[in-house]
Amino acid sequence: MCLLPSACHYAGHLRAGLLGEFLSRNIFRAKFSTRVHAGASFKEADKSHIAVPSAVTEARPVWEMNPVQLEAIQELHAPAHRRCERGEGKLKTVITLATIVFAIYSAVKIVPIYVSEYQLSDKMQEQARFAVVNRYTEDQIRDNILKVIQDLDIPAKRESIKVVSTNSIVRISLEYTVPVDLLFYHMDLHFSPSSENKALI
């Protein structure tokens, strides 16, 4: 207890002033790059009386980190919507690639079927011209068309080949169906090629 009130009042102001100057000076110097956690040990920094947490002295500079660590830090600080956009972009890429692969697979299955049908139609036109000139019978025309069908691996039978042959006209027609399996989807392609040729006289 102070006997002299004025002396106590002056001493209090002196302590507050010295403490304020000391705290302001040390707070200006102590700018830590990381937060101080509870229970962290402190040690005196070289050439100063400022207490520095050991966590700060053990922290590694950014330029000393490897790319994996840098990427992990960026991922932690990246906004949530940015990570969501990246996930949507990857999903769209997977869907696009799956669509392209399915389109290529479908083309490999379907295109040869249409090519065979085109070749068969061309052969039927040729046989109709020859039949008129050479006077082929219906059985001869049917056998010639059947050979073409077998060479092209078309699923059609001899009974499906319709032939009409007279002195003035030769008409050939055929109907067949090709089943196609596209992974989880099944379809049937129906074709009906025909040809006709008339005699000049």
Helices and strands as residue ranges (DSSP letters): H 5-29, E 42-44, E 51-53, H 54-58, G 62-64, H 67-77, H 80-134, H 138-151, G 158-160, E 161-165, E 169-174, E 176-182, E 185-191, E 194-198
